[in-house]
Amino acid sequence: MMDVLQDIIGRAFFVTLIAVLLIFVGLFIQLLSNVIIKQVKLAVFATLIIGLLTFVGLFIQLLCNVIIKQVKSDKISDKILMKHYNMLKKYKDNVFFAFLCYGILYRYGMKLNQKAFDVYKQCMIKRNLPL
């Protein structure tokens, strides 16, 4: 009788141990899946931000090219020309500002800012305005 009782207790202990182990494995898998879901959400958010910054950068590039054409054709007033020149002089080498405006295309944005600055500078010299 004792042998049967010990055998039943041993099997019950073994089954309980397996059940506890399965519960811990289930909790670990759930925790791991939550971490993976959070990482996927973060990746989607980062992709959206990069895409938005790139779209804004492309819009700013288009706008900058239009402004360069206006400056070259003398369709801009002296006051606005001086205002834009001083703004570009202040921010043309700022990498952080370029990254915020152009996203992953920030190097091209910095080159475009330098090009716009040069056009403004040439126009300022041409009109004999103070640099």
Buried (B, 14 or more C-beta within 10 A) or exposed (E): EEEEEEEEEEEEEEEEEEEEEEEEEEEEEEEEEEEEEEEEEEEEEEEEEEEEBBEBBBEBBEEBEEBBEBBEEEEBEEEEBBEBBEEBEEBBEEEEBBBBBBBEBBEBBBEBBEBBBEBBBEBBEEEEBEE
